[in-house]
Amino acid sequence: MALRGLIIALGIFCGGAWATLTNTGTTVNVNGVSYYLPGTAAASLAFGSLSSTQQGLGLVPVTVVNSSDITTATASFASDDVWQPDFLQGAIIQGSEAPSSSNGSSLTIYSATTSLPDGPYVLNTHTSSIYQAWRLYSDFEGAFTETVVPDTSESFSILPANLPGQSLAVAVPSRLYYTATPDQPLAGVRIGIKDIYDVAGVKTGDGNRAWYEFHPAATTNSVPVQRLVDAGAIIVGKMKTSQFANGETATADWVDYHEPFNPRGDGYQDTSSSSAGPGAAQGAYSWLDISLGSDTGGSIRGPSDSQGLFGNRPTHGLVDLTGVMPLAPELDTAGFLTRDPVLWRTAAQVLYGGLPQFQAYPKQILTVDFPTNTSDDASAAIIGFANSLASYLDASVTPYNISAAFADNTPPESPSSDLDELLNLTYPILIAQDQTRLLRDPFYAAYGAANDGRRPFVDPAPLVRWAFGDSFPDTAANETIANKTVFMNWFESNVLIPDNSSASCSDKILLYVGTDGSQTYRNTYRGPPSVPYGFGDDRISVFSEAPDFVVPVGEASYNSTITDHEEVLPVTVDMMVARGCDGMLFDLINDLVTQGILKASTVGRSWESGGDILFKRSRHWQ
């Protein structure tokens, strides 16, 4: 009678219906290391409860192997950053029906009914359910906007876990769970996604708080993200972008969100933008393999320079950008930032749907605005790389002045022989008028209709650029596109000439300086943002649509005003080839790594030698 009364009371209290509870997972600690266990079990043992073997929650860290020789099977597991020896408190040996056993301190289970990959798991002895163990790391550099875990096979949800240290937690699965195949060459590769790409189940914020709150979660992945997911990549989170992918400099330009921290040098240099989160994370986190960024006017190349990474602006139009926030579709591209040039090439083959391979490399190298002597660290590294490249290719090296070359051989359809005059307004007008038409105007209209005519907040940099675009008639964009086309056609006929039927695809390689290790302190007070006028070395690829890849070549020392100590910052060179010759450039860079002319980047204070990151915000930094 009392029980019946309790049930009735509960029914009344709940309004006559039971609330729906969803298991979003559990966090556990194994020997001081935090893990996230997904809400859905990876498998269940065929027999019932093993609760007699364990007290309390009944959770046991176990290692699944497909061999009865546990020692041999786990010999290579130490290289995995998720597995640790404490997962040997229990062992599940698959493919056998021998009786299970427990001696009070360890548990051995033989299972003929499960077919899990080897690796670390957690066993619930009360339910005989087995869960994957995802290690939790701290985003101490503030590179992520949100961190995610798979919700279903086609969607994601926000990670419901955190760590001490004033930072988001990021969950990563064991690499042991995955094996790359021809169909899934990125199986188990951990990737962060710049927060202008739609990821199913997660909101896209575009670096703006009002945009994030006003729009619902994406229902499908953007085309680039879907290609990576289909190839087996593991998305671990969305990453910070400067607002609406417009260039911003720390700290004053970043209003809605704080710029991530650059791990290099004294830890208080600007990360560059707009792919700031992807750049900071690649320089800081060994547990993150690669990041997806975007480049309209330098948004991959700048952060790659600042953090000493490999990064690529591809040939324009190489991948469909459906589901990606636009800045200027005539200039927008998708590419990667990474420490690993081998993975870089593999990911590019996936993203761009296969890249043609070529049998030879160009025999001519053009250097643009290169130093003329080796009097400092940066100049020595830049010239040294060019000389090593020329020696390897048995190629000639010719200093090249692109503005003078255009003036000497101006195409008749060009309205000016001065490149600065011809292209001065092309970039600022295109990004302003395209983005106001495609993003600002529909956003303002929808937001105002829902909020009694109010406008959302927007950072100063986009506002300055949009206002500049508003000061020109709509026809201005067509004129700037025509000027861009004049330059592109001239460039393809005179500078980097494509020939897909040739052995090398491109007749030449063009090099220019990415960064010479100069400093941009994030605690410096600067003037307001300005209109990005002009033509420069980093705009050559933007207007020619040719691929432009950053490679780290050295470091330059400086006396930090932050640490009062000598520190080092990356030195990089940009490599360009003819439009459509991306595959050849990826192959060449990997060959240069094999030859020891280039090398993979590492995490830490220095891209070359690593070292503890200064002023990291959490002890859980590895």
Rosetta blueprint (number, residue, H / E / L):
1 M L
2 A H
3 L H
4 R H
5 G H
6 L H
7 I H
8 I H
9 A H
10 L H
11 G H
12 I H
13 F H
14 C L
15 G L
16 G L
17 A L
18 W L
19 A L
20 T L
21 L L
22 T L
23 N L
24 T L
25 G L
26 T E
27 T E
28 V E
29 N E
30 V E
31 N L
32 G L
33 V E
34 S E
35 Y E
36 Y E
37 L E
38 P L
39 G L
40 T L
41 A L
42 A L
43 A E
44 S E
45 L L
46 A L
47 F L
48 G L
49 S L
50 L L
51 S H
52 S H
53 T H
54 Q L
55 Q L
56 G L
57 L L
58 G L
59 L E
60 V E
61 P E
62 V E
63 T E
64 V E
65 V E
66 N L
67 S L
68 S L
69 D L
70 I H
71 T H
72 T H
73 A H
74 T L
75 A L
76 S L
77 F H
78 A H
79 S H
80 D L
81 D L
82 V L
83 W L
84 Q L
85 P H
86 D H
87 F H
88 L H
89 Q H
90 G E
91 A E
92 I E
93 I E
94 Q E
95 G L
96 S L
97 E L
98 A L
99 P L
100 S L
101 S E
102 S E
103 N L
104 G L
105 S L
106 S L
107 L E
108 T E
109 I E
110 Y E
111 S E
112 A L
113 T L
114 T L
115 S L
116 L L
117 P L
118 D L
119 G E
120 P E
121 Y E
122 V E
123 L E
124 N E
125 T L
126 H L
127 T L
128 S L
129 S E
130 I E
131 Y E
132 Q E
133 A L
134 W E
135 R E
136 L E
137 Y E
138 S E
139 D L
140 F L
141 E L
142 G L
143 A L
144 F E
145 T E
146 E E
147 T E
148 V E
149 V E
150 P E
151 D E
152 T E
153 S L
154 E L
155 S E
156 F E
157 S E
158 I E
159 L L
160 P L
161 A L
162 N E
163 L L
164 P L
165 G L
166 Q L
167 S L
168 L E
169 A E
170 V E
171 A E
172 V E
173 P L
174 S L
175 R H
176 L H
177 Y H
178 Y L
179 T L
180 A L
181 T L
182 P L
183 D L
184 Q L
185 P L
186 L L
187 A L
188 G L
189 V L
190 R E
191 I E
192 G E
193 I E
194 K E
195 D L
196 I L
197 Y E
198 D L
199 V L
200 A L
201 G L
202 V L
203 K L
204 T L
205 G L
206 D L
207 G L
208 N L
209 R H
210 A H
211 W H
212 Y H
213 E H
214 F H
215 H L
216 P L
217 A L
218 A L
219 T L
220 T L
221 N L
222 S L
223 V H
224 P H
225 V H
226 Q H
227 R H
228 L H
229 V H
230 D H
231 A L
232 G L
233 A L
234 I E
235 I E
236 V E
237 G E
238 K E
239 M E
240 K L
241 T L
242 S L
243 Q H
244 F H
245 A H
246 N L
247 G L
248 E L
249 T L
250 A L
251 T L
252 A L
253 D L
254 W L
255 V L
256 D L
257 Y L
258 H L
259 E L
260 P L
261 F L
262 N L
263 P L
264 R L
265 G L
266 D L
267 G L
268 Y L
269 Q E
270 D L
271 T L
272 S L
273 S L
274 S L
275 S L
276 A H
277 G H
278 P H
279 G H
280 A H
281 A H
282 Q H
283 G H
284 A H
285 Y L
286 S L
287 W L
288 L L
289 D L
290 I E
291 S E
292 L E
293 G E
294 S E
295 D E
296 T L
297 G L
298 G L
299 S L
300 I L
301 R H
302 G H
303 P H
304 S H
305 D H
306 S H
307 Q H
308 G L
309 L L
310 F E
311 G E
312 N E
313 R E
314 P L
315 T L
316 H L
317 G L
318 L L
319 V L
320 D L
321 L L
322 T L
323 G L
324 V E
325 M L
326 P L
327 L L
328 A L
329 P L
330 E L
331 L L
332 D L
333 T E
334 A E
335 G E
336 F E
337 L E
338 T E
339 R L
340 D L
341 P H
342 V H
343 L H
344 W H
345 R H
346 T H
347 A H
348 A H
349 Q H
350 V H
351 L H
352 Y L
353 G L
354 G L
355 L L
356 P L
357 Q L
358 F L
359 Q L
360 A L
361 Y L
362 P L
363 K L
364 Q E
365 I E
366 L E
367 T E
368 V E
369 D L
370 F L
371 P L
372 T L
373 N L
374 T L
375 S L
376 D L
377 D H
378 A H
379 S H
380 A H
381 A H
382 I H
383 I H
384 G H
385 F H
386 A H
387 N H
388 S H
389 L H
390 A H
391 S H
392 Y H
393 L H
394 D L
395 A L
396 S E
397 V E
398 T E
399 P E
400 Y L
401 N L
402 I H
403 S H
404 A H
405 A H
406 F H
407 A H
408 D H
409 N L
410 T L
411 P L
412 P L
413 E L
414 S L
415 P L
416 S L
417 S L
418 D L
419 L H
420 D H
421 E H
422 L H
423 L H
424 N L
425 L L
426 T H
427 Y H
428 P H
429 I H
430 L H
431 I H
432 A H
433 Q H
434 D H
435 Q H
436 T H
437 R H
438 L H
439 L H
440 R H
441 D H
442 P H
443 F H
444 Y H
445 A H
446 A H
447 Y H
448 G H
449 A H
450 A H
451 N L
452 D L
453 G L
454 R L
455 R L
456 P L
457 F L
458 V L
459 D L
460 P H
461 A H
462 P H
463 L H
464 V H
465 R H
466 W H
467 A H
468 F H
469 G H
470 D H
471 S L
472 F L
473 P L
474 D L
475 T L
476 A H
477 A H
478 N H
479 E H
480 T H
481 I H
482 A H
483 N H
484 K H
485 T H
486 V H
487 F H
488 M H
489 N H
490 W H
491 F H
492 E H
493 S H
494 N H
495 V L
496 L L
497 I L
498 P E
499 D E
500 N L
501 S L
502 S L
503 A L
504 S L
505 C E
506 S E
507 D L
508 K L
509 I E
510 L E
511 L E
512 Y E
513 V E
514 G E
515 T E
516 D L
517 G L
518 S L
519 Q L
520 T L
521 Y E
522 R L
523 N L
524 T L
525 Y L
526 R L
527 G L
528 P L
529 P L
530 S L
531 V L
532 P L
533 Y L
534 G L
535 F L
536 G L
537 D H
538 D H
539 R H
540 I H
541 S H
542 V H
543 F H
544 S H
545 E L
546 A L
547 P L
548 D E
549 F E
550 V E
551 V E
552 P E
553 V E
554 G E
555 E E
556 A E
557 S E
558 Y E
559 N E
560 S L
561 T L
562 I L
563 T L
564 D L
565 H L
566 E E
567 E E
568 V E
569 L E
570 P E
571 V E
572 T E
573 V E
574 D E
575 M E
576 M E
577 V L
578 A L
579 R L
580 G L
581 C L
582 D H
583 G H
584 M H
585 L H
586 F H
587 D H
588 L H
589 I H
590 N H
591 D H
592 L H
593 V H
594 T H
595 Q L
596 G L
597 I L
598 L L
599 K L
600 A L
601 S L
602 T L
603 V L
604 G L
605 R L
606 S E
607 W L
608 E L
609 S L
610 G E
611 G L
612 D L
613 I L
614 L L
615 F L
616 K L
617 R L
618 S L
619 R L
620 H L
621 W L
622 Q L
